Amino acid sequence: MATQHFIDLEKQYGAHNYAPLDVVITKGQGIWVEDVEGNRYMDCLSAYSAVNQGHCHPKIAAAMKEQIDKLTLASRAFRNDQLGLFYKELCELTNSHMVLPMNSGAEAVESAIKAVRKWGYFEKKVPADQAEIIVCENNFHGRTVTIVGFSTEEQYRDGFGPFTPGFKVIPFGDAQALETAITPNTVAFLVEPIQGEAGIIVPPKGYLRDVRRICTEHNIVMITDEIQTGLGRTGKLLAEEHEGVEADLTLIGKALSGGFYPVSAVLSNKAVLGTFQPGDHGSTFGGNPLGVAAARMALKILVEEGMIENAAKMGNYMLSSLGEIDSPYIKEVRGVGLLIGAELHPEAGGARRFCEALMGKGLLCKETHEHVIRFAPPLIVTKNDLDWALERIEDVLLNL
């Protein structure tokens, strides 16, 4: 069937809450995808970093197929033989004490909010219903009503109130603003190590170290949202490692299952997640054996196949190569590892038209915050692959 047929079906029967590029993908392998008309594209978005390991990695597929024939869901009413192994492997890999498995990234964020509030009331002795959580301007942590309530993006909030109270917003990258905002009722600070949806905003060097010190001195929980930056994307297992810090709670998802299944997790010290008692929180599908089997293999190959180191090496190459493109449209190129943004001047007419032009040349990427093109290929990308992509990117940025 032709591309337009599938587009028409979506428009007729689907909610119109996305504005995707008009490509209809039907196959994926590694860094490449194919549309319904047989056209081939290099994926430079990686499903917002959910397929860091590449599309349809055969080892993850094999692990899921094996598990499908044995057990897909037991619910947390019972135990399953995958979960304890997953906890152990994940804790040892990330130096965590406890794991709370969920499904989506937004669920991990909501779980963290519940956990730090309870910790605040039971351990820090904050007065009932007075807990405050500090967040940053231009944050993106998900789409639930609570989460969009502390967003500073007007569209995310418009028409969805009333919102959950208890959040205070400060500028991103400003450690002094954090210290100033803290009160006796502050229980946590929630921050992305690099702001992704905001346009790949990298904070000043030393920022996370200052945040760690401030949170420790004031007895508040440091939460890093690594759902997009974690699991190798920035050239480290977790982006917080670039500054040698450990958050009290770290949130991961997306690439945790290599794009095969929704799996997320809250990684925690025992002090915070240890406040949860049976009945406090739960999820029918969270920690299910099918998703956990996929996640265990996704983590295994991330490490064993050197994807994290490759992200650091190829990220440096791509970042420097993009920076050498002498285009009048480019305002700034920034990023860490294979999470890179090319911000365009407003006179360029928006990043969307550049993404559409790149699609026409066999390269898929997506605009964010109107003027930024985000480049985030799977972590298995090679120098030859990047040279192929960079040739097309340069052509579009010079000649569109």
C-alpha positions in Angstrom: 0.0 0.0 0.0 1.1 3.6 -0.7 2.4 5.9 2.0 -0.6 8.2 1.8 -3.0 5.3 2.6 -1.4 4.8 6.0 -1.2 8.5 6.6 -4.9 8.9 5.8 -5.8 6.0 8.2 -3.9 7.7 11.1 -5.6 11.0 10.4 -9.1 9.5 10.3 -8.9 7.2 13.3 -6.0 8.4 15.5 -5.8 11.2 18.0 -3.9 14.1 16.5 -1.4 14.6 19.3 1.7 14.1 17.1 3.0 15.8 13.9 5.3 13.2 12.5 7.3 13.4 9.3 5.4 11.7 6.5 7.4 8.5 6.3 5.7 5.2 7.1 8.3 2.8 8.5 7.7 -0.9 8.1 11.2 -2.5 8.9 14.3 -1.7 10.9 17.7 -3.3 11.4 20.6 -1.8 13.1 20.8 1.9 12.2 18.6 1.5 9.1 14.8 1.6 8.6 12.7 1.0 5.5 9.4 2.5 4.6 6.4 0.8 3.0 7.5 1.8 -0.5 11.0 0.2 -0.1 13.0 3.4 0.6 15.8 3.1 3.1 16.8 5.6 5.7 19.5 6.0 8.3 17.8 6.6 11.7 19.3 9.6 13.5 16.7 9.8 16.2 16.8 6.2 17.6 13.2 6.5 18.8 14.2 9.3 21.2 17.1 7.1 22.4 15.0 4.0 23.0 16.9 2.0 20.4 20.4 2.8 21.5 21.3 -0.8 20.7 20.0 -0.5 17.1 16.7 -1.7 15.7 15.7 -5.3 16.3 19.0 -6.4 17.8 19.0 -10.2 17.2 20.2 -11.1 20.8 17.4 -9.1 22.4 14.9 -10.6 19.9 16.1 -14.1 20.8 15.8 -13.4 24.5 12.2 -12.2 24.1 11.3 -15.1 21.9 12.6 -17.6 24.4 10.7 -15.9 27.2 7.5 -15.6 25.2 7.3 -19.4 25.1 7.8 -19.7 28.9 6.1 -16.9 30.7 5.0 -13.4 29.7 3.2 -12.1 32.8 2.7 -13.2 36.4 1.9 -9.8 37.9 3.5 -8.7 41.1 1.0 -10.8 43.1 3.6 -13.6 42.6 7.3 -13.8 42.0 9.0 -14.7 38.7 12.5 -16.1 38.0 13.6 -13.1 35.9 13.1 -10.3 38.4 15.7 -11.0 41.1 18.4 -11.5 38.4 17.4 -8.2 36.8 17.6 -6.4 40.1 21.1 -7.9 40.9 22.5 -7.2 37.5 21.2 -3.7 37.3 22.3 -2.7 40.8 25.8 -4.1 40.2 26.1 -2.3 36.9 24.9 1.1 38.2 26.1 0.9 41.8 22.5 1.2 43.1 21.1 -0.4 46.2 17.5 -1.0 45.2 15.4 -1.0 42.0 11.7 -0.2 41.4 10.7 -1.5 37.9 8.0 0.3 36.0 6.9 0.6 32.3 7.1 4.1 30.9 9.5 6.9 31.7 6.7 9.0 33.0 5.8 6.2 35.4 9.3 6.2 36.7 9.1 9.9 37.3 5.7 9.6 39.1 7.1 6.8 41.2 10.1 8.9 42.2 7.8 11.8 43.2 5.8 9.5 45.5 9.0 8.0 47.0 10.7 11.3 47.9 7.5 12.7 49.3 7.1 9.7 51.6 10.8 9.9 52.5 10.3 13.6 53.3 7.4 13.0 55.6 8.7 9.8 57.4 12.4 10.5 57.5 13.0 14.2 57.2 9.8 15.0 59.2 8.4 17.6 56.8 4.9 18.6 57.9 2.1 16.6 56.3 1.2 17.6 52.7 3.9 20.4 52.7 6.6 18.6 50.7 8.3 20.7 48.0 10.2 19.3 45.0 12.4 21.7 43.0 12.6 21.3 39.2 14.1 23.3 36.3 12.8 25.6 33.6 12.4 23.9 30.2 12.3 20.5 31.8 10.7 17.5 30.1 9.9 14.6 32.4 6.8 13.1 30.8 3.1 13.8 30.0 1.0 13.0 33.1 -1.1 15.7 34.6 1.3 16.0 37.6 4.4 16.2 35.4 3.0 18.8 32.9 1.9 20.8 35.8 5.5 21.7 36.6 6.5 22.2 33.0 7.3 25.7 31.7 6.2 24.8 28.2 2.8 26.5 27.8 1.4 24.1 25.3 2.1 21.1 27.6 -0.1 22.8 30.3 -2.7 24.5 28.2 -6.2 23.1 28.9 -5.0 20.4 31.4 -5.3 22.1 34.8 -5.8 22.1 37.8 -2.4 20.8 38.6 -0.7 19.0 41.4 0.9 21.5 43.9 4.3 21.2 45.6 6.7 22.1 42.8 9.1 25.0 42.6 10.8 26.0 39.3 14.3 27.4 39.0 16.7 28.1 36.0 18.6 25.1 34.6 22.3 25.0 35.1 22.3 27.5 38.0 23.5 25.8 41.2 23.1 29.0 43.2 19.4 29.2 42.3 19.0 25.7 43.7 20.5 26.6 47.0 18.4 29.8 47.2 15.2 27.9 46.5 15.6 25.3 49.2 13.3 25.6 52.3 12.8 23.3 55.3 10.0 21.6 53.3 12.2 20.8 50.3 12.5 17.0 49.8 14.1 16.7 46.4 15.6 18.2 43.3 14.7 16.7 40.0 17.0 17.4 37.0 18.0 16.1 33.6 21.8 16.0 33.3 21.3 17.3 29.8 18.0 18.8 28.7 16.9 16.8 25.7 13.5 18.1 24.6 14.6 21.6 25.4 17.1 21.5 22.6 20.1 19.5 23.9 21.0 22.0 26.6 24.3 21.1 28.3 24.8 22.7 31.7 28.0 24.4 32.8 30.9 22.2 33.8 30.7 21.4 37.5 27.0 21.9 37.7 26.1 18.4 38.8 28.9 18.3 41.3 27.6 21.5 42.8 24.1 20.0 42.8 25.3 16.9 44.6 27.1 18.9 47.3 24.1 21.2 47.8 21.6 18.3 48.1 23.9 16.5 50.6 24.4 19.6 52.7 20.7 20.4 52.9 19.5 16.8 53.2 17.4 16.7 50.1 17.2 13.9 47.5 19.0 14.4 44.2 17.0 12.8 41.4 18.6 12.6 37.9 16.2 11.9 35.0 18.4 9.7 32.8 15.6 8.3 30.7 17.0 9.9 27.6 20.6 10.6 28.6 21.3 7.3 30.3 22.4 3.8 29.1 25.3 4.9 26.9 23.8 7.8 25.0 26.4 10.4 26.2 29.4 8.1 26.1 29.0 7.0 29.7 26.6 4.4 31.1 24.9 7.3 32.9 25.4 11.0 32.1 26.0 11.8 35.7 29.3 9.9 35.5 30.8 12.7 33.4 31.1 14.7 36.7 31.7 11.7 39.0 28.5 12.0 41.0 25.9 9.6 42.1 22.3 10.7 42.5 20.1 9.3 45.3 17.5 8.4 42.7 18.3 7.8 39.0 15.5 7.3 36.5 16.1 5.1 33.4 13.9 3.8 30.6 13.8 3.9 26.8 16.9 2.0 25.9 16.5 -0.2 29.0 14.8 -2.8 26.7 16.5 -1.8 23.5 13.2 -0.6 22.0 11.5 -4.0 22.3 9.2 -3.4 25.3 8.3 -0.6 27.7 10.6 -1.0 30.7 11.7 1.7 33.1 13.2 1.7 36.5 13.9 3.9 39.5 17.4 3.2 40.8 17.8 4.2 44.5 19.7 4.1 47.7 17.9 2.2 50.4 17.0 5.3 52.4 14.4 6.5 49.8 12.9 3.4 48.2 13.2 1.7 51.5 10.2 3.8 52.7 7.9 1.9 50.4 5.9 -0.8 52.1 3.6 -3.5 50.5 0.6 -1.7 49.1 2.2 1.7 48.8 2.9 1.5 45.1 2.6 -1.0 42.2 2.1 -1.9 38.6 0.5 -4.9 36.9 3.0 -5.0 34.1 6.0 -3.4 36.0 8.7 -6.0 36.3 7.0 -8.6 34.1 9.2 -11.4 33.0 8.9 -10.6 29.2 10.1 -7.0 29.6 12.7 -8.0 32.2 14.2 -10.7 29.9 14.5 -8.1 27.2 16.1 -5.5 29.6 18.6 -8.0 30.9 19.9 -8.7 27.4 19.7 -5.1 26.3 22.0 -4.2 29.2 24.3 -7.1 28.6 24.9 -6.2 24.9 25.3 -2.5 25.7 28.3 -3.3 27.8 29.7 -6.4 26.0 29.5 -5.0 22.5 31.3 -1.7 23.5 28.4 0.5 22.6 29.1 3.0 25.4 32.7 3.5 24.3 31.6 3.8 20.7 29.1 6.5 21.6 31.9 8.5 23.1 34.2 8.1 20.2 31.6 8.6 17.4 29.9 11.4 19.3 33.2 13.4 19.4 33.6 12.8 15.7 30.1 13.8 14.8 30.1 16.9 17.1 33.4 18.2 15.7 32.4 17.4 12.1 29.0 19.3 12.4 30.9 22.2 14.0 33.0 22.5 10.9 30.0 23.0 8.6 30.2 26.7 7.5 26.5 27.2 7.1 24.8 30.6 7.7 21.9 28.8 9.2 23.8 27.3 12.1 23.8 29.3 15.4 25.4 26.6 17.6 26.2 22.9 17.6 26.3 21.3 21.1 26.0 18.0 22.8 27.7 15.1 24.6 28.3 11.7 23.1 25.7 10.9 20.5 23.1 13.3 21.9 23.7 16.3 19.6 21.7 19.4 18.7 22.3 21.9 15.9 20.5 25.1 16.8 19.6 27.2 13.8 19.1 31.0 13.6 15.5 32.1 13.6 16.0 33.4 10.0 16.5 29.8 8.9 12.7 29.3 9.0 12.6 26.6 11.6 14.3 23.2 11.8 11.3 21.3 10.5 12.0 22.1 6.8 15.6 20.9 7.2 14.4 17.6 8.7 12.0 17.1 5.8 14.9 17.8 3.3 17.1 15.3 5.1 14.4 12.7 4.9 14.4 13.2 1.2 18.1 12.3 1.2 17.6 9.1 3.3 18.3 10.5 6.8 15.7 10.6 9.5 15.9 13.1 12.4 13.5 15.4 14.2 13.3 19.0 15.2 12.9 20.0 18.8 11.9 23.5 20.2 11.4 24.7 16.7 14.9 25.8 15.8 17.0 22.7 16.9 17.8 19.6 14.8 18.4 16.7 17.1 20.9 14.0 16.0 21.0 10.8 18.0 21.8 7.7 15.9 22.0 4.3 17.5 25.2 3.7 19.5 26.4 1.1 17.0 26.9 3.7 14.3 30.3 3.6 12.6 32.6 6.4 11.2 31.6 5.3 7.6 28.0 5.6 8.6 28.5 9.1 10.0 30.5 10.2 7.0 27.5 9.2 4.8 25.2 11.1 7.0 27.4 14.2 7.4 27.7 14.5 3.6 23.9 14.8 3.4 23.6 17.1 6.4 26.2 19.4 5.0 24.5 19.5 1.6 21.2 20.5 3.2 22.6 23.0 5.6 24.5 24.7 2.8 22.1 24.6 0.0 18.5 24.5 1.3 
